[in-house]
Amino acid sequence: MINCPICDAAIDVEEDELDEGDPLICEECGANLTVASVDPVELVADEASANDDEDEDFDDFDEEEEDAEEEDAEEEEEEDWR
């Protein structure tokens, strides 16, 4: 059993049937993977899949930042009302 290098989910494939360069897709996170070596079996994420994961991290940060800004604006409105 081998694991996805992006989400660490188990990927159910017959390891002895893999060849270097074979493409795989992680069913858990949807990452496009390539077999980098067969002894030991090593998977690498295609560049686009690795970048997608990084983009999600930035999206989360932006949402948190927006929430904090909205809270600050609401507090200022309350103070102005008084």
C-alpha positions as CSV (number, residue, x, y, z in Angstrom):
1,M,0.0,0.0,0.0
2,I,1.3,3.4,-0.9
3,N,0.2,6.9,0.2
4,C,-0.5,10.1,-1.6
5,P,2.3,12.6,-1.1
6,I,-0.3,15.5,-0.9
7,C,-3.0,14.2,1.5
8,D,-1.3,11.0,2.8
9,A,-4.4,8.9,1.8
10,A,-3.8,5.2,1.0
11,I,-3.8,4.5,-2.7
12,D,-5.0,1.0,-3.6
13,V,-2.8,-0.2,-6.5
14,E,-0.8,-3.4,-7.2
15,E,2.7,-2.1,-6.5
16,D,4.4,-4.9,-8.6
17,E,2.4,-3.7,-11.7
18,L,3.6,-0.1,-11.5
19,D,6.2,1.2,-13.9
20,E,8.3,4.4,-13.6
21,G,6.3,7.3,-15.1
22,D,2.9,5.7,-14.7
23,P,0.2,8.3,-13.9
24,L,-2.1,7.9,-10.9
25,I,-4.9,9.9,-9.4
26,C,-5.5,10.1,-5.7
27,E,-9.2,9.3,-5.1
28,E,-9.2,11.3,-1.9
29,C,-7.8,14.7,-2.9
30,G,-7.8,14.3,-6.7
31,A,-4.1,15.0,-7.1
32,N,-2.4,13.9,-10.3
33,L,0.5,11.7,-9.4
34,T,3.4,10.1,-11.2
35,V,5.4,7.0,-10.2
36,A,8.9,8.4,-9.6
37,S,10.5,5.1,-8.7
38,V,9.4,1.5,-8.3
39,D,11.9,0.1,-5.8
40,P,10.9,1.5,-3.4
41,V,7.7,2.8,-4.8
42,E,7.7,6.6,-4.7
43,L,5.0,8.9,-6.0
44,V,5.4,12.6,-6.8
45,A,2.6,15.1,-7.4
46,D,2.4,16.8,-10.8
47,E,3.3,20.4,-10.6
48,A,-0.4,21.5,-11.0
49,S,-1.6,19.3,-8.2
50,A,1.1,20.6,-5.8
51,N,0.2,24.2,-6.7
52,D,-3.5,23.6,-6.2
53,D,-2.8,22.5,-2.6
54,E,-0.8,25.7,-2.0
55,D,-3.5,27.9,-3.4
56,E,-6.0,26.4,-1.0
57,D,-3.8,27.5,1.9
58,F,-3.8,31.0,0.6
59,D,-7.5,31.0,0.1
60,D,-8.1,30.1,3.8
61,F,-5.8,32.9,4.9
62,D,-7.7,35.4,2.8
63,E,-11.0,34.3,4.2
64,E,-9.7,34.6,7.8
65,E,-8.3,38.0,7.0
66,E,-11.6,39.2,5.6
67,D,-13.5,37.9,8.6
68,A,-11.2,39.9,10.9
69,E,-11.7,43.0,8.9
70,E,-15.5,42.6,8.9
71,E,-15.4,42.2,12.7
72,D,-13.3,45.4,13.1
73,A,-15.7,47.3,10.8
74,E,-18.7,46.2,12.9
75,E,-17.0,47.2,16.1
76,E,-16.3,50.6,14.7
77,E,-19.9,51.1,13.6
78,E,-21.1,50.2,17.1
79,E,-18.7,52.8,18.6
80,D,-19.9,55.4,16.1
81,W,-23.5,54.7,16.9
82,R,-23.0,55.4,20.7
